């Protein structure tokens, strides 16, 4: 080849780094709505666990807490309103506490409400007095429904979501299916909820229940459950003169104040004290036969607070999650609920090892963590839909 020959053209090699960056950017643009909600869900979980890391600082809004009251058919309702600052027409959710004496002041609930507010969601946490007193009654459905209506007014008319914990989850679904409240509620997220209260009660007494496909679930129930059953109707177990004292003693025991519960039991008759001593000594079997008869005698009360076969009127989207090892309300109840939710309304069902009853476990595996993150991301997306519609 002579020196004057034209050199062959050089083929320009692609810059693989730029190609990868461009592909990533395109992928993020395509997936951004989903990816953003998952990032928000991860930052929410980090704040809930009170981890001071980068995720916990992401997507963080300042907020203020306002005590409010409003009227309903059940009387005056006290509530806390968590309002994110600097956000016009924020997404809005009612968050309903489970069976706990502190009600809306329960620390885990407060932490969750604050974390949601930091995510940019306006949160209303009503005080449901019956639930705080370990009673599951139909009047609480009205409190939940009225709370949703109140938040709709505060949020400028947009529909709101409702998240209910434990038995409040089932009651929230019933509120969403009630024609009086159905138009106010856009979605319900039920955490560790019941489908059939009588089936839950039999599980708490007998120690086993069935999944919808007939499989046996035999996780030993928590003692807390049968204490609630006795507390619900102390008149069925104690002599008339002992009922008030027994109720006080049982209430203190449910509050985990054992010493004060024993002091309160000293006012009972000798027979009443013997019965309470059996409870203090965890002699569950001594109550089994009486409890079973008691459940049958109060079946109508259980039906009145059971979503089973009573969700036909629901208009809301539904998210269900349950702890795999829940020993208060067994996880099979969420599978039963999934069968009761009308076709087209059920978004996601998750039975998770990352959850106990209504709390996150300390060290779940990464697969379990991601499944919970995905569930929360769907909930946040549901909340955002109503904000977008209102703007």
C-alpha positions, 0 to 999 in steps of 0.5 A, a space after each residue: 500500500 502506498 503512503 498516499 492511499 486513503 486509510 480505511 474509515 474508523 468505526 466509531 465505538 458506542 459509548 457504553 456508559 452513555 447508552 446505559 445512562 440513556 436506557 436507564 433514563 428512558 426506563 425511569 421515565 416509563 416507570 416513574 409513577 410506579 417507581 416514585 410511589 415505591 420510593 415514597 413507600 420506602 421512605 415512609 417505612 424508614 420514618 416509621 421505624 425511626 431510622 435517620 437515614 437518606 430514605 427517611 429524609 426523602 419526600 419529607 413534608 413539615 406538618 402540624 397536628 390539630 385536635 378537632 371535634 365534630 358531631 355524628 349520629 353517635 355523638 361528638 367525636 374527638 380526633 387528631 388532624 395531621 396537616 402537611 404544610 405547603 401542599 394544596 389539596 393534599 391526599 387525605 386518609 382516615 387512620 383508625 386505631 385497633 383495640 388499645 386503651 390509648 386509642 388515637 394516642 397509641 404511640 405506634 398509631 401516632 408515629 404512623 400518622 406523622 409518617 404519613 403526614 411527612 409523606 404529604 398526606 392529610 391524616 385524620 385519626 378519630 377516637 373510637 371509644 368502644 374500640 379503645 375499650 376492647 369492644 367491637 360494636 356496630 356504633 363504631 362503623 358510624 364513627 368511622 363513616 362520619 370521620 370519612 365524611 368530616 375529612 371529605 369536608 376538610 379536604 375540599 370535597 375530594 374522596 378519602 381513603 380509610 386505613 383500619 387496624 385489626 377489628 377496625 379494618 373489618 369495620 372500615 370495610 363495612 363503613 365503605 359498604 354502607 350507602 350513607 358513607 360509600 360515596 366518601 370513601 375511595 379506598 380501604 386498606 385493612 390491616 389484620 382485619 376480620 371477616 367473620 367475628 364468630 369464626 375469630 371467636 371460635 379460633 380464640 377459644 378452640 385454637 384452630 380455624 380453616 382457610 377458605 380452601 379447607 386447610 387447617 390453621 392451628 396457630 395457638 391463639 394469644 391469651 389476649 383474645 379470650 380475655 377480651 371475650 370474657 371482658 365483653 360479657 362478664 355477666 355471663 361468668 360472674 355473679 351479679 354483685 361481682 360484674 362491675 368489679 370483674 370488669 374493672 379487674 379485666 380491663 386493668 389486665 388488658 392494660 397489662 397492669 397485673 398488680 392493679 388488676 389483682 388489687 381490684 379483684 380483692 373486692 369480689 366475692 370468694 367465688 369471684 376471686 377464685 374465678 379471677 385467680 384462674 384468669 391470673 394463673 392463665 387457666 384457659 381450659 377452665 373457661 373453654 366450655 362456658 366460652 363456647 356456649 357464650 359465643 353461641 348465645 351472642 352470635 347476633 352481636 358477632 354478625 353485626 360487626 362482621 363484613 362476611 356477606 355484607 360488602 355488596 354495596 362497596 364502591 371503594 378499592 380494597 387493599 388487604 394485608 395480614 401477618 402470617 403469624 397473627 395469633 389474635 385475628 388469624 391470617 385466614 380471615 384476610 383470605 375469607 375477606 378477599 372472597 367477600 370483596 366484590 369482583 373488580 374492587 380487590 387490588 391486592 392481598 398480602 399475607 406477610 411474615 413481615 407483620 405480626 398483628 398490626 406491627 412490622 417485625 423488626 428484621 423481615 427478609 428482603 422479599 417480605 420487605 419488598 412485598 410490604 413496600 409494594 402494598 404501601 406503594 399501591 395505597 399511596 397511589 390510591 391516595 394520590 388518585 383522589 388528589 389528582 382528580 381534585 386538582 
